[in-house]
Amino acid sequence: YAFTATGCTFPIFFSVILYASLVPGIGTLVTMATYAIGVSLPVMLTSVFVAKFNQVAAERIARVDPKIQKASGYILLAAGFYLIYYYYYILTG
């Protein structure tokens, strides 16, 4: 992700480095730390929310999985009967 996002983030990163090099004293460290937190925090929060959502989604799907399997079985049976009907009665007419 970081490699592909470089094209978008490099101009901003370069600007922050230039600005930090012009700030005297501890301002350089504060500028870079602020930038690092501002860039990493949204990525970390997104990762946590996606992981949590995947866990919740997997639990919900596991609860309805038997119903999904039964319904898909009926759909396959209906499709099979339709194909038998179609090929036997329609094509052999």
N, CA and C atoms as a LAMMPS dump frame, in Angstrom:
ITEM: TIMESTEP
0
ITEM: NUMBER OF ATOMS
279
ITEM: BOX BOUNDS ff ff ff
-5.0000000000000000e+02 5.0000000000000000e+02
-5.0000000000000000e+02 5.0000000000000000e+02
-5.0000000000000000e+02 5.0000000000000000e+02
ITEM: ATOMS id mol type element x y z
1 1 1 N 0.822 -1.191 0
2 1 2 C 0 0 0
3 1 3 C 0.866 1.254 0
4 2 1 N 1.875 1.246 0.822
5 2 2 C 2.731 2.429 0.938
6 2 3 C 3.431 2.728 -0.386
7 3 1 N 3.863 1.679 -1.073
8 3 2 C 4.565 1.883 -2.335
9 3 3 C 3.649 2.514 -3.384
10 4 1 N 2.421 2.031 -3.462
11 4 2 C 1.503 2.568 -4.467
12 4 3 C 1.002 3.959 -4.096
13 5 1 N 0.955 4.261 -2.821
14 5 2 C 0.476 5.577 -2.39
15 5 3 C 1.57 6.64 -2.464
16 6 1 N 2.782 6.239 -2.761
17 6 2 C 3.899 7.192 -2.79
18 6 3 C 3.659 8.323 -3.786
19 7 1 N 3.082 8.028 -4.911
20 7 2 C 2.841 9.062 -5.909
21 7 3 C 1.937 10.168 -5.395
22 8 1 N 1.022 9.823 -4.523
23 8 2 C 0.102 10.82 -3.969
24 8 3 C 0.689 11.523 -2.745
25 9 1 N 1.437 10.779 -1.938
26 9 2 C 1.894 11.333 -0.663
27 9 3 C 3.278 11.962 -0.721
28 10 1 N 4.05 11.649 -1.741
29 10 2 C 5.424 12.16 -1.777
30 10 3 C 5.501 13.685 -1.816
31 11 1 N 4.691 14.38 -2.604
32 11 2 C 4.784 15.857 -2.592
33 11 3 C 4.506 16.456 -1.212
34 12 1 N 3.542 15.897 -0.511
35 12 2 C 3.239 16.406 0.831
36 12 3 C 4.383 16.063 1.782
37 13 1 N 4.88 14.834 1.709
38 13 2 C 5.995 14.426 2.561
39 13 3 C 7.219 15.298 2.305
40 14 1 N 7.5 15.559 1.055
41 14 2 C 8.643 16.395 0.704
42 14 3 C 8.461 17.814 1.253
43 15 1 N 7.246 18.339 1.171
44 15 2 C 6.961 19.675 1.707
45 15 3 C 7.144 19.711 3.221
46 16 1 N 6.706 18.661 3.899
47 16 2 C 6.861 18.606 5.356
48 16 3 C 8.335 18.542 5.725
49 17 1 N 9.116 17.757 4.997
50 17 2 C 10.556 17.679 5.282
51 17 3 C 11.222 19.037 5.051
52 18 1 N 10.881 19.698 3.961
53 18 2 C 11.445 21.03 3.713
54 18 3 C 11.052 22.014 4.816
55 19 1 N 9.783 21.986 5.209
56 19 2 C 9.334 22.876 6.272
57 19 3 C 10.043 22.55 7.585
58 20 1 N 10.157 21.247 7.903
59 20 2 C 10.809 20.851 9.148
60 20 3 C 12.277 21.255 9.163
61 21 1 N 12.918 21.252 8.01
62 21 2 C 14.331 21.651 7.972
63 21 3 C 14.504 23.149 8.209
64 22 1 N 13.442 23.917 8.006
65 22 2 C 13.516 25.361 8.214
66 22 3 C 13.096 25.787 9.624
67 23 1 N 12.446 24.886 10.363
68 23 2 C 11.987 25.207 11.712
69 23 3 C 13.163 25.016 12.681
70 24 1 N 13.426 26.011 13.52
71 24 2 C 14.566 25.89 14.436
72 24 3 C 14.255 25.014 15.652
73 25 1 N 15.278 24.388 16.179
74 25 2 C 15.209 23.651 17.445
75 25 3 C 14.315 22.43 17.412
76 26 1 N 13.536 22.267 18.488
77 26 2 C 12.687 21.097 18.669
78 26 3 C 11.5 21.102 17.712
79 27 1 N 11.263 22.209 17.043
80 27 2 C 10.169 22.309 16.084
81 27 3 C 10.26 21.281 14.975
82 28 1 N 11.486 20.929 14.6
83 28 2 C 11.679 19.906 13.568
84 28 3 C 11.097 18.58 14.028
85 29 1 N 11.418 18.174 15.249
86 29 2 C 10.919 16.911 15.798
87 29 3 C 9.403 16.942 15.945
88 30 1 N 8.864 18.06 16.423
89 30 2 C 7.415 18.192 16.586
90 30 3 C 6.721 18.128 15.229
91 31 1 N 7.27 18.789 14.237
92 31 2 C 6.673 18.776 12.894
93 31 3 C 6.646 17.366 12.325
94 32 1 N 7.757 16.656 12.419
95 32 2 C 7.821 15.3 11.871
96 32 3 C 6.941 14.331 12.669
97 33 1 N 6.883 14.483 13.974
98 33 2 C 6.037 13.618 14.799
99 33 3 C 4.564 13.86 14.485
100 34 1 N 4.203 15.111 14.328
101 34 2 C 2.819 15.44 13.981
102 34 3 C 2.448 14.85 12.624
103 35 1 N 3.346 14.956 11.673
104 35 2 C 3.093 14.382 10.346
105 35 3 C 2.963 12.856 10.444
106 36 1 N 3.855 12.227 11.188
107 36 2 C 3.826 10.767 11.315
108 36 3 C 2.531 10.291 11.964
109 37 1 N 2.098 10.982 13.001
110 37 2 C 0.839 10.606 13.653
111 37 3 C -0.338 10.853 12.722
112 38 1 N -0.326 11.97 12.024
113 38 2 C -1.413 12.299 11.111
114 38 3 C -1.539 11.338 9.948
115 39 1 N -0.424 10.761 9.529
116 39 2 C -0.459 9.805 8.422
117 39 3 C -0.802 8.401 8.923
118 40 1 N -0.239 7.995 10.04
119 40 2 C -0.402 6.618 10.498
120 40 3 C -1.713 6.365 11.221
121 41 1 N -2.25 7.331 11.931
122 41 2 C -3.467 7.12 12.709
123 41 3 C -4.669 6.718 11.842
124 42 1 N -4.964 7.403 10.75
125 42 2 C -6.097 6.949 9.925
126 42 3 C -5.906 5.545 9.354
127 43 1 N -4.687 5.201 8.983
128 43 2 C -4.425 3.864 8.443
129 43 3 C -4.634 2.807 9.521
130 44 1 N -4.153 3.076 10.729
131 44 2 C -4.325 2.111 11.826
132 44 3 C -5.799 1.97 12.2
133 45 1 N -6.522 3.074 12.291
134 45 2 C -7.944 3 12.629
135 45 3 C -8.736 2.254 11.56
136 46 1 N -8.416 2.503 10.313
137 46 2 C -9.086 1.786 9.227
138 46 3 C -8.811 0.289 9.312
139 47 1 N -7.581 -0.083 9.614
140 47 2 C -7.224 -1.501 9.742
141 47 3 C -7.998 -2.161 10.876
142 48 1 N -8.103 -1.479 12.006
143 48 2 C -8.823 -2.036 13.153
144 48 3 C -10.308 -2.188 12.819
145 49 1 N -10.906 -1.166 12.212
146 49 2 C -12.329 -1.248 11.87
147 49 3 C -12.599 -2.338 10.836
148 50 1 N -11.732 -2.491 9.859
149 50 2 C -11.918 -3.538 8.85
150 50 3 C -11.799 -4.917 9.489
151 51 1 N -10.823 -5.094 10.379
152 51 2 C -10.667 -6.388 11.055
153 51 3 C -11.887 -6.698 11.909
154 52 1 N -12.391 -5.717 12.617
155 52 2 C -13.578 -5.929 13.452
156 52 3 C -14.793 -6.232 12.591
157 53 1 N -14.966 -5.505 11.496
158 53 2 C -16.096 -5.744 10.615
159 53 3 C -16.032 -7.149 10.019
160 54 1 N -14.841 -7.597 9.632
161 54 2 C -14.697 -8.947 9.079
162 54 3 C -15.104 -9.998 10.098
163 55 1 N -14.734 -9.778 11.353
164 55 2 C -15.088 -10.725 12.411
165 55 3 C -16.606 -10.767 12.605
166 56 1 N -17.243 -9.613 12.667
167 56 2 C -18.698 -9.547 12.843
168 56 3 C -19.404 -10.162 11.644
169 57 1 N -18.932 -9.839 10.444
170 57 2 C -19.554 -10.389 9.234
171 57 3 C -19.412 -11.908 9.194
172 58 1 N -18.259 -12.427 9.575
173 58 2 C -18.053 -13.878 9.565
174 58 3 C -18.974 -14.571 10.576
175 59 1 N -19.17 -13.953 11.729
176 59 2 C -20.071 -14.535 12.731
177 59 3 C -21.509 -14.548 12.235
178 60 1 N -21.945 -13.483 11.595
179 60 2 C -23.318 -13.421 11.087
180 60 3 C -23.534 -14.411 9.948
181 61 1 N -22.551 -14.521 9.079
182 61 2 C -22.667 -15.463 7.968
183 61 3 C -22.685 -16.892 8.492
184 62 1 N -21.883 -17.177 9.53
185 62 2 C -21.846 -18.525 10.098
186 62 3 C -23.207 -18.91 10.685
187 63 1 N -23.948 -17.925 11.221
188 63 2 C -25.262 -18.22 11.785
189 63 3 C -26.277 -18.602 10.71
190 64 1 N -26.198 -17.985 9.554
191 64 2 C -27.184 -18.267 8.498
192 64 3 C -26.653 -19.25 7.453
193 65 1 N -25.454 -19.769 7.653
194 65 2 C -24.845 -20.669 6.673
195 65 3 C -25.694 -21.905 6.384
196 66 1 N -26.257 -22.573 7.395
197 66 2 C -27.091 -23.743 7.06
198 66 3 C -28.276 -23.382 6.17
199 67 1 N -28.893 -22.232 6.413
200 67 2 C -30.025 -21.811 5.586
201 67 3 C -29.569 -21.505 4.158
202 68 1 N -28.409 -20.889 4.032
203 68 2 C -27.875 -20.583 2.705
204 68 3 C -27.58 -21.868 1.942
205 69 1 N -26.998 -22.846 2.63
206 69 2 C -26.688 -24.115 1.973
207 69 3 C -27.958 -24.835 1.527
208 70 1 N -28.989 -24.828 2.381
209 70 2 C -30.244 -25.494 2.028
210 70 3 C -30.906 -24.787 0.845
211 71 1 N -30.924 -23.459 0.873
212 71 2 C -31.528 -22.702 -0.226
213 71 3 C -30.774 -22.928 -1.525
214 72 1 N -29.452 -22.945 -1.469
215 72 2 C -28.686 -23.172 -2.696
216 72 3 C -28.907 -24.587 -3.221
217 73 1 N -29.112 -25.541 -2.335
218 73 2 C -29.433 -26.905 -2.769
219 73 3 C -30.752 -26.952 -3.523
220 74 1 N -31.77 -26.262 -2.996
221 74 2 C -33.063 -26.215 -3.687
222 74 3 C -32.943 -25.515 -5.04
223 75 1 N -32.163 -24.471 -5.093
224 75 2 C -31.961 -23.762 -6.37
225 75 3 C -31.285 -24.675 -7.386
226 76 1 N -30.275 -25.435 -6.943
227 76 2 C -29.608 -26.366 -7.854
228 76 3 C -30.549 -27.472 -8.313
229 77 1 N -31.381 -27.983 -7.41
230 77 2 C -32.37 -28.987 -7.82
231 77 3 C -33.343 -28.427 -8.846
232 78 1 N -33.843 -27.223 -8.604
233 78 2 C -34.768 -26.605 -9.544
234 78 3 C -34.102 -26.387 -10.9
235 79 1 N -32.852 -25.937 -10.895
236 79 2 C -32.129 -25.731 -12.152
237 79 3 C -31.935 -27.056 -12.881
238 80 1 N -31.62 -28.107 -12.138
239 80 2 C -31.454 -29.422 -12.758
240 80 3 C -32.736 -29.924 -13.382
241 81 1 N -33.856 -29.805 -12.66
242 81 2 C -35.147 -30.229 -13.217
243 81 3 C -35.514 -29.412 -14.451
244 82 1 N -35.237 -28.114 -14.398
245 82 2 C -35.514 -27.271 -15.57
246 82 3 C -34.688 -27.717 -16.766
247 83 1 N -33.416 -28.005 -16.567
248 83 2 C -32.561 -28.444 -17.682
249 83 3 C -33.029 -29.777 -18.25
250 84 1 N -33.433 -30.685 -17.373
251 84 2 C -33.95 -31.971 -17.851
252 84 3 C -35.204 -31.742 -18.678
253 85 1 N -36.106 -30.931 -18.152
254 85 2 C -37.34 -30.61 -18.887
255 85 3 C -37.009 -29.955 -20.219
256 86 1 N -36.143 -28.963 -20.201
257 86 2 C -35.825 -28.217 -21.41
258 86 3 C -35.22 -29.12 -22.475
259 87 1 N -34.214 -29.891 -22.108
260 87 2 C -33.543 -30.724 -23.104
261 87 3 C -34.405 -31.906 -23.554
262 88 1 N -35.238 -32.417 -22.686
263 88 2 C -36.031 -33.581 -23.071
264 88 3 C -37.269 -33.178 -23.866
265 89 1 N -38.03 -32.22 -23.341
266 89 2 C -39.296 -31.869 -23.989
267 89 3 C -39.173 -30.807 -25.075
268 90 1 N -38.326 -29.833 -24.881
269 90 2 C -38.244 -28.73 -25.83
270 90 3 C -37.36 -29.092 -27.026
271 91 1 N -36.182 -29.618 -26.761
272 91 2 C -35.251 -29.905 -27.861
273 91 3 C -35.588 -31.195 -28.607
274 92 1 N -36.156 -32.166 -27.922
275 92 2 C -36.491 -33.423 -28.615
276 92 3 C -37.905 -33.372 -29.184
277 93 1 N -38.665 -32.343 -28.771
278 93 2 C -39.993 -32.009 -29.213
279 93 3 C -40.791 -33.033 -29.801
